[in-house]
Amino acid sequence: MKERQSRLKAIKNLIKNNTIESQDELLSLLEKEGYEVTQATLSRDLKLLKVGKVPDGRQGYMYALPGDDENGENEAIYVQDFLRGYLSIDFSGNIVVIKTFPGHANTVCNALDNLNMNEVLGTVAGDNCMFACLREGVTGEQFLEKLKKHIPGIED
C-alpha cells in the first residue's frame, strides 16, 4: 500500500509541475521517476485522484487535479499572454533576456511570474524587453526546457 501512496503523490506532483496531455506522456514521466505501472493501474489512479482535463490554451487539453481547474484556466491565459507578447529568448549565465513587442514586457513578465517556475529567482520588465534571473545552478538551457513544458508552442 505504501508504494501506491507514493505513486499517487508522484502523479499529483507531475500533474502540478508539467503540462501533460495524455496517459502515455504521464506513464513515461512516471517511469523516469522509477515507477513501473500499467495503463490500467494509471487509469484507476487518475480516477481515484479525480483528475480531469482542462483547456491548455492552445486548442488542446491537459490533466488537472480537482480544484486546479481555475489554476489550469489561469495558466492557459498566462500561456496566451506570453505567446502574444514575446519575440525572442536568449540567455547568458543565469540571466534570461526575453525581447517583446513594444509595450508587452510587463504582460510577458507577469505571465512568467505566474507560471511559478522554481528555476526563476525574479524578473524585471521594461517596455520591449524583460529579464529573468535564474536560481544558482540553473542554466539557460534548463530554464528553456522547463518553459517549453509549460508553453509547448514556444520558439527560442
C-alpha positions in Angstrom: 0.0 0.0 0.0 2.9 2.3 0.7 4.0 2.1 -3.0 0.5 3.2 -4.1 0.5 6.2 -1.8 4.0 7.1 -3.1 2.9 6.7 -6.7 -0.3 8.8 -6.1 1.9 11.6 -4.6 4.2 11.4 -7.6 1.3 11.6 -10.0 0.0 14.7 -8.2 3.4 16.3 -8.4 3.9 15.5 -12.1 0.5 16.9 -12.9 1.1 20.1 -10.9 4.6 20.7 -12.4 4.1 19.7 -16.1 1.7 20.2 -18.9 0.6 16.6 -19.5 -1.8 15.9 -22.4 -2.0 12.1 -22.4 -1.8 9.0 -20.2 1.2 7.8 -22.4 3.0 11.0 -21.5 2.2 10.6 -17.8 3.3 6.9 -17.9 6.6 8.0 -19.4 7.2 10.6 -16.7 6.3 8.0 -14.0 8.9 5.6 -15.5 11.5 8.3 -15.3 10.6 8.7 -11.6 11.1 5.0 -11.1 7.5 3.7 -11.1 6.5 0.7 -13.2 2.8 1.0 -13.7 0.4 -0.3 -16.3 -2.0 1.9 -18.2 -5.0 0.2 -16.4 -3.5 1.0 -13.0 -2.8 4.5 -14.1 -6.4 4.9 -15.2 -7.6 3.7 -11.8 -5.1 6.1 -10.0 -6.4 9.1 -12.1 -10.0 8.2 -11.3 -9.2 7.9 -7.6 -7.4 11.3 -7.7 -10.4 12.7 -9.6 -8.0 14.0 -12.3 -9.7 15.8 -15.2 -8.7 17.6 -18.3 -8.9 21.3 -18.8 -8.1 23.5 -21.8 -4.4 24.1 -22.2 -4.7 27.5 -24.0 -3.6 26.0 -27.4 -6.7 24.2 -28.6 -5.8 21.1 -26.6 -6.3 19.7 -23.1 -4.1 18.9 -20.2 -4.5 17.0 -16.9 -5.6 18.9 -13.8 -6.3 17.9 -10.2 -9.6 18.7 -8.6 -9.7 22.4 -7.7 -7.0 23.1 -10.2 -9.5 23.8 -13.0 -9.2 27.5 -12.2 -5.5 27.3 -12.0 -5.3 25.4 -15.3 -7.5 28.0 -16.9 -5.4 30.8 -15.4 -2.2 29.1 -16.7 -3.8 28.9 -20.1 -4.4 32.7 -20.0 -0.7 33.3 -19.0 0.5 31.0 -21.8 -1.5 33.0 -24.3 -0.2 36.3 -22.9 3.3 35.1 -23.1 2.9 33.8 -26.7 1.2 37.0 -27.8 3.9 39.3 -26.4 7.4 37.7 -26.7 9.7 37.9 -29.8 12.8 36.0 -28.7 14.5 34.4 -25.8 18.3 34.4 -25.1 20.4 33.8 -22.1 23.9 34.2 -20.7 24.9 32.6 -17.4 21.9 32.8 -15.1 20.3 35.8 -16.8 17.5 35.3 -19.4 16.6 38.1 -21.8 13.2 38.0 -23.4 12.5 40.5 -26.1 8.9 41.5 -26.6 6.7 43.6 -28.8 6.7 47.3 -27.6 4.5 47.6 -24.5 4.3 43.9 -23.9 7.2 43.3 -21.5 5.0 43.7 -18.3 2.4 41.3 -19.6 5.1 38.7 -20.6 6.9 39.2 -17.2 3.6 38.8 -15.3 2.8 35.6 -17.3 6.3 34.2 -16.5 5.9 35.1 -12.8 2.5 33.4 -12.6 3.8 30.1 -14.2 5.5 29.7 -10.8 8.7 28.2 -12.2 11.1 27.2 -9.4 14.0 27.9 -11.8 13.3 31.7 -11.7 14.5 33.8 -8.8 13.0 37.0 -10.1 12.0 39.1 -13.1 12.2 42.7 -14.2 10.3 44.3 -17.1 11.0 47.3 -19.3 8.9 48.3 -22.4 10.1 45.9 -25.0 12.4 43.6 -23.0 12.4 41.7 -19.8 15.0 39.9 -17.7 14.7 36.8 -15.6 17.4 35.9 -13.1 17.7 32.1 -12.7 18.5 30.4 -9.4 22.0 29.3 -8.7 23.0 26.2 -10.7 20.1 26.6 -13.3 21.3 27.0 -16.8 19.5 28.9 -19.6 19.0 25.6 -21.4 17.4 24.0 -18.4 15.1 27.1 -18.0 14.1 26.9 -21.6 13.4 23.2 -21.4 11.1 23.7 -18.4 9.5 26.7 -20.1 8.7 24.6 -23.1 6.8 22.1 -20.8 4.6 25.0 -19.7 4.4 26.6 -23.2 5.0 23.8 -25.8 4.4 26.2 -28.7 7.3 28.4 -27.8 10.2 29.0 -30.1 13.6 30.3 -28.8 
